[in-house]
């Protein structure tokens, strides 16, 4: 759509006419002169500003948006419970040691902080049987060596930094025939901490 | 002055609230998690044999007695593991009327893994104690077979299928 712009020369000419009109002695002393002068000012301003603004931005404003990302570290296990059982199938005649392995659950993590590791510990201070844990096939970070679980936190995954990933939890239960039968109930705690 | 103190107090309170909120937020994000694990060990009893089929051949005589000399074979080994208590290992033959004598006894027992029972002579197909006092142990022993024959029995052969079983005492 074509719009006709008022040139600067035309604006000045119009300004002169209006100035002559409103300042002529013909109007003086007219009670409405003050009001007329105000109208003149508004009119002149509208002309000048309107002419200059045509075809350009009519208005703008801004506000500031700040996105703040805090330290986020989330860990999770795929299942809250694991059942390990050593039965006849796990025994070899003549050997005192019997083992069973479970790979049914996974550990998942996400952290936006560098230099982190995951430690693991159990709540059971005096287990009858040995329970070992190993991180298998971690998608990020490095698996620590297989640990025998104790109440002291030990490295499980190291070199985690600004990553998300998962690994399989490989639990190995070891029982000795000489220890007889029974059961151990562990609460395993995984914790992300500074490396 | 009072206004300033009030201002500082308000600022401090706001800061404390912010710190507490941040701390609780981090905790809620779960930087630790737990998993319950139960390790159960059932009673288990395992037996194994090392060595295959045996052939005992009586082909010598005592020179001074004109009687066949017994033959001894100790080429097989019995292994066991039990995490139970008061177990024993028995032995049986499927031949309940053998023509020739066949005896069996454990030898070279693992220390502490059980007690050797007296030598068993097969004359029926019943179970006989072979090792007793097996308690939470793993062990092994050599199985010593002894075959003997009288001249009156002539020549021939017996076949036995020997079965070892771990059971409660």
Interface residues (C-beta under 8 A of the other chain):
Chain A: X70 X71 X72 X73 X74 X75 X76 X77 X79 X80 X81 X82 X83 X84 X85 X86 X87 X88 X90 X91 X92 X93 X94 X95 X96 X98 X105 X127 X128 X129 X131 X169 X171 X173 X175 X176 X177 X178 X179 X180 X181 X182 X183 X184 X185 X186 X187 X188 X189 X190 X191 X192 X193
Chain B: X22 X25 X26 X29 X30 X31 X32 X33 X34 X35 X36 X37 X38 X39 X40 X41 X42 X43 X44 X45 X46 X47 X48 X79 X80 X81 X82 X83 X84 X85 X136 X137 X138 X139 X140
